[in-house]
């Protein structure tokens, strides 16, 4: 028997850590689940995160080698969930349904994962325990909804709800991405035009100015443009390196506590953009929370899981305070009213849901309303992006053009004088 360190959440939503003795990581997960704990991380006491294999043998995952990138795309996972729900609804046993999915799966890496899960189900482990061993594919939301469905004997219903949730989340994500296509294209065109001017056009004007001004000093703006142009042409590798360095430095800054907090604050406070980000966050939170509750996940665990998938520190911190207040005996609506990130309409709907005993339904209605608002917000942003980008491009290119024509004006003045 080996010792495994674990981090888990109990029925009250509190995080607990400790050790458990088991023959394998799978058995450790099963023991924790049987004791009412929801494991979020299990690792061998020696620091290894994988189950120890017998000497001289390799685990199945190890034999596959090291892979990079996602095992499966969100769209493919959504399709898998919908198809599995359909098979279960048709009356197929779980193991038989998984085997059907394995046979038709064309993604070899995901197929190997499904084979491992099927093997665990055959050996007596629960489906949710098998999913929990692959957190990069099946997140806590997925695993806990499946666990609740297994406990209530309604796995097909829960998987159908989960598929619907994932489909709506993907739809919202695609809307936001679509809104970003136009500004990205415009910025790309602007950068290409500026690079062309700096590398090709400016050097030709510099040669003309050198002949016609007889060594006279160039105007300030022209000298700035020429200096930048010379640096870019003479230090192409350095220029590209600086661009790459800036991108990596910006990403690193966003991962720091200050950078993350600053970005989150800006994302919800910039005019128009902030309105869209707030609505997307509210839709995601209420949809996740409502789906978890309707699937039978306890309210405190639902709040904890929802908090982990928000992606915005302000909403994450607000949900953390709400969790503590509910744990201490308050209703859900009261602490939500104290948090500025939740509009009055949301808290009112939650209050009505608690009064009528239809909280999950109310949360899903709020999510539906905000999904529609996201469409309007995206249209609003798109309408203002076009003129802003055009002005930006005009200012940058206009500055370069004016800088190049200033010496020509001086030359004309000297000739007429």
C-alpha positions in Angstrom: 0.0 0.0 0.0 1.3 3.5 -0.9 0.5 6.8 0.7 -1.2 9.5 -1.4 -1.5 13.2 -0.5 -4.8 14.7 -1.4 -6.7 18.0 -1.6 -10.5 17.6 -1.5 -13.7 19.5 -0.8 -16.2 18.3 1.8 -20.0 18.4 1.7 -19.8 21.9 3.3 -17.6 23.2 0.5 -14.5 23.5 2.8 -11.1 22.5 1.4 -9.3 19.7 3.2 -5.9 18.1 2.8 -4.4 14.9 4.1 -3.1 11.5 3.2 -4.7 8.2 2.4 -3.3 4.7 1.9 -4.2 2.9 -1.2 -2.8 0.5 -3.8 -3.2 3.0 -6.6 -4.3 6.6 -7.3 -7.7 5.3 -8.6 -8.3 3.4 -5.3 -7.3 6.5 -3.4 -9.9 8.6 -5.3 -12.6 6.0 -4.7 -11.8 5.9 -1.0 -12.1 9.7 -0.7 -15.4 9.7 -2.7 -16.8 7.0 -0.5 -16.0 9.1 2.6 -18.0 12.1 1.2 -15.0 14.1 -0.1 -14.6 15.5 -3.6 -10.9 15.0 -4.6 -9.4 17.9 -6.6 -5.8 16.7 -6.5 -4.2 13.4 -5.6 -0.4 12.8 -5.7 1.9 10.1 -4.4 3.4 11.1 -1.1 6.8 11.0 -2.7 5.7 13.9 -5.0 4.8 11.9 -8.1 1.4 12.8 -9.5 0.9 9.5 -11.4 -0.1 6.1 -10.1 3.0 3.9 -9.4 3.3 1.1 -11.8 4.8 -2.3 -11.0 8.5 -2.6 -11.5 9.5 -3.2 -15.1 6.2 -2.1 -16.5 5.0 1.1 -17.9 1.6 2.6 -17.4 -0.6 3.0 -20.4 -0.4 6.7 -20.4 3.4 6.6 -20.2 3.7 4.3 -23.1 2.0 6.9 -25.3 4.9 9.4 -24.8 4.7 13.1 -24.2 2.1 15.1 -26.1 1.7 18.8 -26.5 -1.5 20.7 -27.0 -5.1 19.8 -26.1 -6.1 16.2 -26.2 -9.6 17.2 -27.5 -11.2 20.5 -28.6 -14.2 21.9 -26.7 -16.4 21.3 -29.7 -15.5 17.7 -29.9 -16.0 17.2 -26.1 -19.4 18.8 -26.4 -20.3 16.3 -29.2 -19.0 13.4 -27.2 -21.1 14.4 -24.2 -24.3 14.8 -26.3 -23.8 11.5 -28.0 -23.1 9.7 -24.7 -26.2 11.2 -23.2 -28.2 10.0 -26.2 -26.9 6.4 -25.9 -27.8 6.3 -22.2 -31.2 7.7 -22.9 -31.7 5.0 -25.5 -31.3 2.4 -22.7 -27.7 1.3 -23.2 -25.7 0.4 -20.1 -22.9 2.9 -19.3 -20.0 0.6 -20.1 -21.6 -0.5 -23.4 -22.2 3.2 -24.3 -18.6 4.1 -23.6 -17.4 1.2 -25.8 -19.6 2.4 -28.6 -18.0 5.8 -28.3 -14.5 4.3 -28.3 -15.2 2.4 -31.5 -16.3 5.5 -33.4 -13.7 7.9 -31.9 -11.2 9.0 -34.5 -9.0 11.1 -32.2 -6.4 8.5 -31.1 -5.3 10.4 -28.0 -8.9 10.9 -26.7 -9.7 7.3 -27.7 -6.9 6.1 -25.4 -8.3 8.2 -22.5 -11.8 6.6 -23.1 -10.2 3.2 -23.0 -8.6 3.9 -19.7 -11.9 5.2 -18.3 -13.7 2.1 -19.6 -11.1 -0.1 -17.9 -11.8 1.7 -14.6 -15.5 1.2 -14.9 -15.0 -2.5 -15.7 -12.9 -2.8 -12.5 -15.7 -1.4 -10.4 -14.8 2.3 -10.1 -17.4 4.9 -10.8 -17.5 6.8 -14.1 -16.9 10.1 -12.3 -13.7 8.7 -10.7 -12.5 7.7 -14.1 -13.1 11.2 -15.5 -11.4 12.8 -12.5 -8.1 11.1 -13.5 -8.0 13.4 -16.6 -8.5 16.9 -15.2 -7.1 18.5 -18.3 -10.0 17.1 -20.4 -12.8 16.8 -17.8 -12.9 19.8 -15.5 -14.4 19.9 -12.0 -17.8 21.1 -13.4 -17.9 18.0 -15.7 -16.8 15.6 -13.0 -19.1 16.8 -10.3 -22.2 16.9 -12.5 -21.5 13.3 -13.5 -21.0 12.4 -9.9 -24.3 14.0 -8.9 -26.0 12.2 -11.9 -24.6 8.9 -10.7 -25.8 9.4 -7.2 -29.3 10.3 -8.3 -29.5 7.6 -11.0 -30.1 10.3 -13.7 -26.8 10.2 -15.5 -28.4 10.5 -18.9 -30.3 13.6 -17.9 -27.3 15.2 -16.3 -25.1 14.6 -19.4 -27.8 16.1 -21.6 -27.9 19.2 -19.4 -24.1 19.3 -19.4 -24.1 19.1 -23.2 -26.6 21.9 -23.4 -24.5 24.0 -21.0 -21.4 23.4 -23.1 -23.2 24.2 -26.4 -24.4 27.5 -25.0 -21.0 28.4 -23.6 -19.4 27.7 -26.9 -22.0 29.8 -28.7 -21.3 32.8 -26.4 -17.5 32.3 -26.8 -17.8 32.3 -30.6 -19.8 35.5 -30.5 -17.1 37.3 -28.6 -14.4 35.9 -30.9 -16.3 37.0 -33.9 -16.4 40.5 -32.5 -12.6 40.5 -32.2 -11.9 39.4 -35.8 -12.4 42.9 -37.3 -10.1 44.8 -35.0 -7.4 42.1 -35.2 -7.6 42.3 -39.1 -7.4 46.1 -39.0 -4.5 46.2 -36.6 -2.7 43.6 -38.7 -3.2 45.7 -41.9 -2.0 48.8 -40.0 1.1 47.1 -38.8 1.9 45.8 -42.3 1.4 49.2 -43.9 3.6 50.9 -41.3 6.3 48.2 -41.6 6.2 48.7 -45.4 6.5 52.4 -45.1 9.4 52.2 -42.7 11.4 49.5 -44.5 10.8 50.5 -48.2 9.5 54.0 -48.5 11.3 56.0 -45.8 14.8 55.0 -46.9 14.1 56.3 -50.5 12.9 59.6 -49.1 16.0 59.8 -46.8 18.3 59.5 -49.8 16.4 62.3 -51.6 16.7 64.5 -48.6 20.4 63.9 -48.2 21.0 65.1 -51.8 18.7 68.1 -51.8 19.3 69.5 -48.3 23.2 69.4 -48.5 23.6 68.0 -45.0 21.1 70.3 -43.3 19.3 69.0 -40.3 16.0 67.3 -40.8 12.9 68.5 -39.0 12.2 66.8 -35.6 9.3 64.5 -36.7 11.2 63.5 -39.9 14.4 62.6 -37.9 12.3 60.4 -35.5 10.8 58.5 -38.4 14.1 58.1 -40.2 15.8 56.9 -37.0 13.2 54.3 -36.4 13.4 53.2 -40.1 17.2 52.8 -39.9 17.0 50.8 -36.7 14.4 48.5 -38.2 16.4 47.9 -41.4 19.7 47.5 -39.7 18.5 45.4 -36.8 15.8 43.2 -38.2 16.5 40.3 -35.8 16.7 42.6 -32.8 13.4 44.3 -33.8 11.7 40.9 -34.1 13.2 39.8 -30.8 11.9 43.0 -29.1 8.4 42.3 -30.4 8.5 38.7 -29.1 10.0 39.9 -25.8 7.2 42.4 -25.4 4.6 39.8 -26.1 6.1 37.4 -23.5 6.7 40.2 -21.0 3.0 41.3 -21.4 1.8 37.7 -20.8 4.0 37.3 -17.8 2.8 40.6 -16.4 -0.8 39.4 -16.8 0.0 36.3 -14.7 1.3 38.4 -11.8 -1.2 39.3 -9.0 -0.9 43.0 -9.8 -1.1 42.5 -13.6 -4.0 40.1 -13.3 -5.9 42.4 -11.0 -5.2 45.4 -13.2 -6.4 43.6 -16.4 -9.5 42.3 -14.7 -10.4 45.8 -13.5 -9.8 47.3 -16.9 -11.8 44.6 -18.6 -15.0 45.4 -16.6 -14.5 49.2 -16.6 -13.6 50.1 -20.1 -16.7 51.7 -21.8 -18.6 49.3 -24.0 -16.0 46.5 -23.6 -16.6 46.4 -19.9 -20.3 46.1 -20.5 -19.7 43.0 -22.7 -17.3 41.4 -20.2 -19.7 41.9 -17.3 -22.5 40.3 -19.2 -20.4 37.4 -20.4 -19.3 36.8 -16.8 -22.8 37.0 -15.4 -24.1 34.6 -18.1 -21.3 32.1 -17.4 -21.7 32.3 -13.6 -25.5 31.9 -13.5 -25.5 29.2 -16.2 -22.8 27.2 -14.4 -24.4 27.6 -11.0 -27.9 26.8 -12.2 -26.7 23.8 -14.1 -24.9 22.4 -11.1 -27.8 22.9 -8.8 -30.3 21.4 -11.2 -28.0 18.3 -11.4 -28.1 17.8 -7.7 -24.7 19.2 -6.7 -24.9 20.8 -3.1 -25.0 24.6 -3.1 -21.7 25.2 -1.4 -19.9 22.9 -3.8 -21.7 24.6 -6.7 -20.5 28.0 -5.6 -16.9 26.7 -5.2 -16.9 25.1 -8.6 -18.5 28.2 -10.2 -15.8 30.4 -8.5 -13.0 28.4 -10.1 -14.3 28.8 -13.7 -15.0 32.5 -13.6 -11.6 33.7 -14.9 -12.1 37.2 -13.4 -10.6 37.9 -9.9 -13.4 40.4 -9.0 -16.1 37.8 -9.6 -14.0 35.1 -8.0 -13.5 37.1 -4.8 -17.2 38.0 -4.7 -18.2 34.3 -5.0 -15.7 33.4 -2.3 -17.4 35.9 0.1 -20.8 34.7 -0.9 -19.7 31.1 -0.3 -18.6 32.0 3.3 -21.8 33.9 4.0 -24.0 30.9 2.8 -21.9 28.5 4.8 -22.5 30.7 7.9 -26.3 30.4 7.4 -27.3 33.4 5.2 -29.5 33.1 2.1 -27.8 33.3 -1.3 -29.5 36.6 -2.3 -28.4 38.6 0.7 -24.6 38.4 0.2 -25.1 38.8 -3.6 -26.8 42.1 -2.9 -23.7 43.3 -1.1 -21.5 42.5 -4.1 -21.4 45.3 -6.7 -20.5 43.0 -9.5 -24.0 41.5 -9.5 -26.8 43.7 -10.9 -30.0 44.2 -9.0 -31.9 42.1 -11.6 -29.8 39.1 -10.9 -30.1 39.3 -7.1 -33.9 39.9 -7.4 -34.2 36.8 -9.6 -32.1 34.8 -7.1 -34.3 36.0 -4.2 -37.5 35.0 -6.0 -35.9 31.6 -6.9 -35.1 31.0 -3.2 -38.6 32.0 -2.1 -40.3 29.7 -4.7 -37.8 26.8 -4.4 -36.8 27.2 -8.1 -33.4 28.7 -7.7 -31.8 26.6 -10.5 -34.5 27.5 -13.0 -34.2 31.2 -12.1 -30.5 31.2 -12.6 -30.8 29.5 -16.0 -33.4 32.2 -17.0 -31.0 34.9 -16.0 -28.3 33.2 -18.1 -30.7 33.1 -21.1 -31.4 36.8 -20.7 -27.7 37.7 -20.5 -26.9 35.6 -23.5 -29.3 37.7 -25.5 -27.7 40.9 -24.0 -24.3 39.6 -25.1 -25.6 39.7 -28.7 -26.5 43.4 -28.3 -23.3 44.2 -26.6 -21.2 42.6 -29.3 -23.1 44.5 -32.0 -22.5 47.7 -30.0 -18.8 47.1 -29.8 -18.5 46.3 -33.4 -20.3 49.5 -34.4 -17.7 51.7 -32.5 -14.6 49.6 -33.3 -14.7 50.5 -37.0 -14.4 54.3 -36.6 -11.9 53.9 -33.8 -9.6 51.7 -35.9 -9.9 53.9 -38.9 -8.9 57.0 -36.8 -6.0 55.0 -35.3 -4.7 53.9 -38.7 -5.1 57.5 -40.1 -3.1 59.0 -37.2 -0.2 56.6 -37.5 0.1 56.7 -41.3 -0.7 60.4 -41.3 2.2 61.1 -38.9 4.6 59.3 -41.2 3.4 61.0 -44.3 3.5 64.5 -42.7 7.0 63.8 -41.4 8.2 62.9 -44.9 6.7 66.0 -46.5 8.1 68.5 -44.0 11.6 68.5 -45.6 10.0 68.8 -49.0 8.2 72.0 -47.8 11.5 73.4 -46.5 13.2 72.6 -49.9 10.4 74.4 -51.8 10.7 77.4 -49.4 14.5 77.5 -50.0 13.9 77.4 -53.8 11.3 80.1 -53.8 13.3 82.3 -51.4 
